[in-house]
């Protein structure tokens, strides 16, 4: 069932049951469960959704999440007893606005001591660009 709200908590079967709840995309609205520390079956994603298209630049994760949500539902694992929120059930910490380790902009010298930095075809913030240029 499509919903913009998480479903009820459920238990998996087996010797080591895990408590979880599902959420399915509705009307294009989707949450953070589609990225980051989400656990996916890679072959199903590749064959039914396609690859992450990094040419979207900073919007690539959002575009990929929307495509995933049109095909699959997501599940959140309960990691803390009686907790109903993502903050206390998170299995990883978001690193904020930091870029992926190993990321670097493409730096182009424009002449006259001026540089331009690009990332996937889009301009990078001037302060970030200046930092990269000064570290070269």
C-alpha positions as CSV (number, residue, x, y, z in Angstrom):
1,X,0.0,0.0,0.0
2,X,1.3,3.4,-0.9
3,X,1.6,5.8,2.0
4,X,3.6,8.8,3.1
5,X,3.6,7.5,6.7
6,X,5.5,4.6,8.1
7,X,3.4,1.4,8.7
8,X,3.0,-0.5,12.0
9,X,6.0,-2.2,13.6
10,X,6.3,-5.9,12.7
11,X,8.6,-8.8,13.5
12,X,10.5,-11.0,11.0
13,X,10.3,-14.7,11.3
14,X,13.2,-17.0,12.3
15,X,15.6,-17.6,15.2
16,X,16.8,-14.0,15.4
17,X,13.7,-11.9,14.8
18,X,14.1,-8.2,13.9
19,X,11.5,-5.5,14.5
20,X,10.8,-3.3,11.5
21,X,8.3,-1.1,9.8
22,X,7.7,-0.3,6.1
23,X,7.1,2.8,4.1
24,X,6.1,3.1,0.5
25,X,6.3,6.2,-1.7
26,X,3.1,8.0,-2.4
27,X,2.7,10.8,-4.9
28,X,6.5,11.3,-5.3
29,X,7.0,12.1,-1.6
30,X,9.8,10.1,-0.2
31,X,12.0,10.1,2.9
32,X,15.6,9.5,3.8
33,X,15.2,5.8,4.1
34,X,16.2,5.4,0.5
35,X,19.8,6.6,0.8
36,X,22.6,6.6,3.2
37,X,22.8,3.5,5.3
38,X,19.9,1.8,3.6
39,X,20.5,-1.9,2.9
40,X,19.5,-3.0,-0.6
41,X,19.7,-6.0,-2.9
42,X,22.1,-4.6,-5.5
43,X,21.1,-6.8,-8.4
44,X,17.4,-6.0,-7.9
45,X,18.2,-2.3,-7.9
46,X,20.3,-2.6,-11.0
47,X,17.8,-4.6,-13.0
48,X,14.6,-3.0,-11.9
49,X,15.6,0.7,-11.1
50,X,18.9,1.3,-12.9
51,X,22.1,2.9,-11.7
52,X,22.6,6.1,-9.8
53,X,23.1,8.8,-12.4
54,X,25.8,11.1,-11.0
55,X,25.3,13.5,-13.9
56,X,22.4,14.9,-11.8
57,X,25.1,16.4,-9.5
58,X,24.0,17.1,-6.0
59,X,20.4,16.0,-6.9
60,X,21.5,12.5,-8.0
61,X,20.6,10.9,-4.7
62,X,17.1,12.6,-4.7
63,X,16.5,11.5,-8.3
64,X,17.6,7.9,-7.5
65,X,15.5,7.8,-4.4
66,X,12.4,8.8,-6.3
67,X,13.1,6.0,-8.9
68,X,13.6,3.4,-6.1
69,X,10.4,4.5,-4.4
70,X,8.3,4.0,-7.5
71,X,9.4,0.3,-7.6
72,X,10.1,-0.7,-3.9
73,X,9.1,0.0,-0.4
74,X,11.7,0.8,2.4
75,X,12.0,-0.7,5.8
76,X,13.3,0.9,9.0
77,X,14.8,-1.5,11.6
78,X,14.0,-0.7,15.3
79,X,17.4,-0.5,17.1
80,X,16.2,1.0,20.3
81,X,13.3,-0.5,22.3
82,X,10.1,1.7,22.4
83,X,11.7,4.2,20.0
84,X,9.4,5.3,17.1
85,X,11.6,7.9,15.4
86,X,14.5,7.8,13.0
87,X,16.8,9.7,15.4
88,X,16.9,6.9,17.9
89,X,16.7,4.1,15.4
90,X,19.5,5.3,13.1
91,X,22.1,2.7,12.2
92,X,24.5,5.4,10.8
93,X,25.2,9.1,11.3
94,X,24.9,11.6,8.5
95,X,28.1,13.4,8.1
96,X,26.4,16.7,7.3
97,X,27.4,18.8,4.3
98,X,30.7,17.1,3.8
99,X,31.4,15.5,0.4
100,X,31.9,11.8,-0.2
101,X,35.5,10.8,0.8
102,X,37.8,11.1,-2.2
103,X,35.6,13.7,-3.9
104,X,37.3,16.6,-5.6
105,X,36.0,19.3,-7.9
106,X,37.3,19.8,-11.4
107,X,39.4,23.0,-11.2
108,X,39.8,25.2,-14.2
109,X,42.2,28.2,-14.4
110,X,40.3,31.1,-15.9
111,X,43.3,33.4,-16.2
112,X,44.2,36.5,-14.2
113,X,44.5,34.4,-10.9
114,X,40.9,33.3,-11.2
115,X,39.7,29.7,-10.9
116,X,36.4,27.9,-11.5
117,X,35.4,24.7,-9.8
118,X,32.8,22.3,-11.2
119,X,31.2,19.1,-9.9
120,X,29.3,16.9,-12.4
121,X,28.9,19.9,-14.7
122,X,27.6,22.3,-12.0
123,X,29.5,25.2,-10.4
124,X,30.9,24.5,-6.9
125,X,30.5,27.2,-4.1
126,X,33.2,29.8,-4.3
127,X,34.4,29.2,-0.7
128,X,34.7,25.5,-1.4
129,X,36.5,26.2,-4.6
130,X,38.9,28.6,-3.0
131,X,39.8,26.0,-0.3
132,X,40.6,23.4,-3.0
133,X,42.7,25.9,-5.0
134,X,44.7,27.0,-1.9
135,X,45.4,23.4,-1.0
136,X,46.9,22.5,-4.4
